[in-house]
């Protein structure tokens, strides 16, 4: 099944037809945006047909609410594919035929207990999130398909605890050996400051953020619930590198822009993942290693060297309790190191 448009503007969907040799026939929906929406809704229905439940007299089923949700939401291509996969792969085969008004916490608890045996808890958590979104949509839509939310207050399973494995110095040096000047600057800044490697903080860092007299960087923080801006001390080695970059940019007329020179053909470069992936591949590093892990390296190294959470949080612009929760394994190792450094009495 798929949605198509003819040269004359008409939208149609290919549907199975056992009576034809080709095995499919066309259903037409007219022209325009409304016709396109109807065609996509029909395609969603056909795509999930194998999980269609039996008829019930107790109001709409989870299947029917799912169809309404898919039709109403303006999904992107990828998110639509993921949502349909989640529905057809787990939710609808398990509870698709349950009348939504009869859905209980017990249904979800059974669903979670069965799914958790075969997939990660983070996967089950995402599946429950999709189901909750469908129920909420059914209650809030006009007119509503449900009078109340039968699973309000259900607590989703916790995500899987993941140990953070930041890059080693040798890995970063290997990546830098295959990096262009833009990516090399990116890595060095992230390494020495722990800035978030996105468009708001690291990629948008302007030259006038460098406070040469106080040896600090004035950083406008990403909107993550922390401070609006912060001053990050500059490491002596990093200061030497910054001065060298500044001299180079002065000669090329780029010193009034961003430190990384993110402008390309008159447009700002918002992502550098392709540069990172290319350099990482050329360096022969096959393990999962993201640009964001440079920030993890900074936080991990700081804590391992005895820095307290409050100081590190001030530098990286995160909540101290968030750092404590995510880097508990690091602080445990640091405490063990303190004990081992105590002189022996025996």
Rosetta blueprint (number, residue, H / E / L):
1 X L
2 X E
3 X E
4 X E
5 X E
6 X L
7 X L
8 X L
9 X L
10 X L
11 X E
12 X E
13 X E
14 X E
15 X E
16 X E
17 X L
18 X L
19 X L
20 X L
21 X L
22 X L
23 X L
24 X E
25 X E
26 X E
27 X E
28 X E
29 X E
30 X E
31 X L
32 X L
33 X H
34 X H
35 X H
36 X H
37 X H
38 X H
39 X H
40 X H
41 X H
42 X H
43 X H
44 X H
45 X H
46 X H
47 X H
48 X L
49 X H
50 X H
51 X H
52 X L
53 X L
54 X L
55 X L
56 X L
57 X L
58 X L
59 X L
60 X L
61 X E
62 X H
63 X H
64 X H
65 X H
66 X H
67 X H
68 X H
69 X H
70 X H
71 X H
72 X H
73 X L
74 X L
75 X L
76 X L
77 X H
78 X H
79 X H
80 X H
81 X H
82 X H
83 X H
84 X H
85 X H
86 X H
87 X H
88 X H
89 X H
90 X H
91 X H
92 X H
93 X H
94 X H
95 X H
96 X L
97 X L
98 X L
99 X E
100 X H
101 X H
102 X H
103 X L
104 X L
105 X H
106 X H
107 X H
108 X H
109 X H
110 X H
111 X H
112 X H
113 X H
114 X H
115 X H
116 X L
117 X L
118 X L
119 X L
120 X L
121 X H
122 X H
123 X H
124 X H
125 X H
126 X H
127 X H
128 X H
129 X H
130 X H
131 X H
132 X H
133 X H
134 X H
135 X H
136 X H
137 X H
138 X H
139 X H
140 X H
141 X L
142 X L
143 X L
144 X L
145 X L
146 X L
147 X L
148 X L
149 X L
150 X L
151 X L
152 X L
153 X L
154 X L
155 X L
156 X L
157 X L
158 X L
159 X L
160 X L
161 X L
162 X L
163 X L
164 X L
165 X L
166 X L
167 X L
168 X L
169 X H
170 X H
171 X H
172 X H
173 X H
174 X H
175 X H
176 X H
177 X H
178 X L
179 X L
180 X L
181 X H
182 X H
183 X H
184 X H
185 X H
186 X H
187 X H
188 X H
189 X H
190 X H
191 X H
192 X H
193 X H
194 X L
195 X L
196 X L
197 X L
198 X L
199 X L
200 X L
201 X L
202 X L
203 X L
204 X L
205 X L
206 X E
207 X H
208 X H
209 X H
210 X E
211 X E
212 X L
213 X L
214 X L
215 X L
216 X E
217 X E
218 X E
219 X E
220 X E
221 X L
222 X L
223 X L
224 X L
225 X L
226 X L
227 X L
228 X L
229 X E
230 X E
231 X E
232 X E
233 X E
234 X L
235 X L
236 X H
237 X H
238 X H
239 X H
240 X H
241 X H
242 X H
243 X H
244 X H
245 X H
246 X H
247 X H
248 X H
249 X H
250 X H
251 X H
252 X H
253 X L
254 X L
255 X L
256 X L
257 X L
258 X E
259 X L
260 X L
261 X L
262 X L
263 X E
264 X E
265 X L
266 X L
267 X E
268 X E
269 X L
270 X L
271 X L
272 X L
273 X H
274 X H
275 X H
276 X H
277 X H
278 X H
279 X H
280 X H
281 X H
282 X H
283 X L
284 X L
285 X L
286 X L
287 X L
288 X L
289 X L
290 X L
291 X L
292 X L
293 X H
294 X H
295 X H
296 X H
297 X H
298 X H
299 X H
300 X H
301 X H
302 X H
303 X H
304 X H
305 X L
306 X L
307 X L
308 X L
309 X H
310 X H
311 X H
312 X H
313 X H
314 X H
315 X H
316 X H
317 X L
318 X L
319 X L
320 X H
321 X H
322 X H
323 X H
324 X H
325 X H
326 X H
327 X L
328 X H
329 X H
330 X H
331 X H
332 X H
333 X H
334 X H
335 X H
336 X H
337 X H
338 X H
339 X H
340 X H
341 X L
342 X L
343 X L
344 X L
345 X L
346 X L
